[in-house]
Amino acid sequence: QVQLVDSGGGLVQAGGSLRLSCAASRSIFSFFFMGWYRQAPGKERELVAGITSGGSTNYADSVKGRFTISRDSAKNTVYLQMNSLKPEDTAVYYCKAHGNSNGYWGQGTQVTVSS
């Protein structure tokens, strides 16, 4: 059984910053890939940022230069640092851990950016 706990969301003004955390119940290196996804009302869930077990990262074009994904293996935790936030970043953000043939989701954390 895998548990992912997302936290760190909140209400911020445009231009502000938040740091999201995803704490896993086992080593993050047991997963091939971990990613942050977001879903706004009426929209499909989309990949925002990801990191492989080897440390390679990728980002959606809409967040490049503003968001950074990182990890702390000692804490079994993956982070998403979000800077220069825009109202269009408003969404529920979910952490996902990808195994070879399975995926596990966190419960989600709400990010709201006001103008």
C-alpha positions as semicolon CSV with decimal commas, in nm:
position;residue;x (nm);y (nm);z (nm)
1;Q;0,000;0,000;0,000
2;V;0,140;0,338;-0,109
3;Q;0,035;0,665;0,052
4;L;0,110;1,011;-0,085
5;V;0,024;1,320;0,120
6;D;0,007;1,654;-0,061
7;S;0,032;1,980;0,131
8;G;0,132;2,345;0,101
9;G;-0,151;2,493;-0,101
10;G;-0,324;2,816;-0,014
11;L;-0,441;3,156;-0,130
12;V;-0,183;3,398;-0,269
13;Q;-0,183;3,714;-0,475
14;A;-0,052;3,720;-0,830
15;G;0,327;3,737;-0,827
16;G;0,352;3,547;-0,501
17;S;0,505;3,209;-0,423
18;L;0,408;2,875;-0,272
19;R;0,595;2,553;-0,204
20;L;0,404;2,227;-0,232
21;S;0,518;1,905;-0,065
22;C;0,445;1,542;-0,149
23;A;0,542;1,300;0,127
24;A;0,556;0,934;0,027
25;S;0,522;0,632;0,254
26;R;0,830;0,468;0,105
27;S;1,148;0,565;-0,078
28;I;1,085;0,790;-0,375
29;F;1,356;0,596;-0,558
30;S;1,123;0,297;-0,570
31;F;0,925;0,490;-0,834
32;F;1,026;0,539;-1,194
33;F;0,880;0,888;-1,209
34;M;0,709;1,135;-0,978
35;G;0,511;1,428;-1,101
36;W;0,292;1,720;-1,006
37;Y;-0,036;1,752;-1,193
38;R;-0,308;2,013;-1,170
39;Q;-0,675;2,029;-1,253
40;A;-0,885;2,342;-1,276
41;P;-1,267;2,333;-1,278
42;G;-1,394;2,218;-1,617
43;K;-1,042;2,135;-1,736
44;E;-0,852;1,812;-1,785
45;R;-0,579;1,715;-1,544
46;E;-0,238;1,809;-1,683
47;L;0,123;1,735;-1,598
48;V;0,298;2,042;-1,458
49;A;0,641;1,908;-1,361
50;G;0,809;1,571;-1,322
51;I;1,128;1,415;-1,192
52;T;1,271;1,070;-1,265
53;S;1,446;0,843;-1,018
54;G;1,771;0,956;-1,181
55;G;1,695;1,323;-1,117
56;S;1,598;1,439;-1,466
57;T;1,322;1,700;-1,469
58;N;1,068;1,826;-1,716
59;Y;0,810;2,105;-1,710
60;A;0,502;2,215;-1,892
61;D;0,576;2,511;-2,118
62;S;0,332;2,725;-1,921
63;V;0,541;2,700;-1,601
64;K;0,898;2,690;-1,730
65;G;1,112;2,948;-1,557
66;R;0,861;2,987;-1,274
67;F;0,823;2,641;-1,115
68;T;1,094;2,407;-0,988
69;I;1,054;2,043;-0,888
70;S;1,301;1,898;-0,637
71;R;1,335;1,615;-0,388
72;D;1,465;1,529;-0,043
73;S;1,533;1,156;-0,038
74;A;1,592;1,152;0,339
75;K;1,235;1,272;0,391
76;N;1,081;1,069;0,105
77;T;0,945;1,401;-0,019
78;V;0,912;1,576;-0,354
79;Y;0,856;1,952;-0,370
80;L;0,717;2,198;-0,619
81;Q;0,841;2,554;-0,573
82;M;0,603;2,791;-0,751
83;N;0,713;3,150;-0,810
84;S;0,559;3,440;-1,001
85;L;0,218;3,283;-0,966
86;K;-0,058;3,383;-1,205
87;P;-0,437;3,355;-1,172
88;E;-0,432;3,087;-1,442
89;D;-0,225;2,869;-1,207
90;T;-0,533;2,831;-0,987
91;A;-0,615;2,460;-0,960
92;V;-0,605;2,157;-0,737
93;Y;-0,251;2,021;-0,748
94;Y;-0,191;1,646;-0,718
95;C;0,124;1,446;-0,664
96;K;0,156;1,118;-0,855
97;A;0,407;0,836;-0,817
98;H;0,459;0,615;-1,122
99;G;0,574;0,258;-1,096
100;N;0,642;0,033;-1,391
101;S;0,275;-0,060;-1,425
102;N;0,099;0,128;-1,145
103;G;0,029;0,488;-1,052
104;Y;-0,057;0,634;-0,713
105;W;-0,220;0,970;-0,644
106;G;-0,210;1,208;-0,354
107;Q;-0,532;1,363;-0,226
108;G;-0,466;1,703;-0,382
109;T;-0,404;2,050;-0,242
110;Q;-0,583;2,367;-0,354
111;V;-0,385;2,657;-0,497
112;T;-0,574;2,982;-0,554
113;V;-0,407;3,287;-0,707
114;S;-0,596;3,614;-0,688
115;S;-0,540;3,923;-0,900
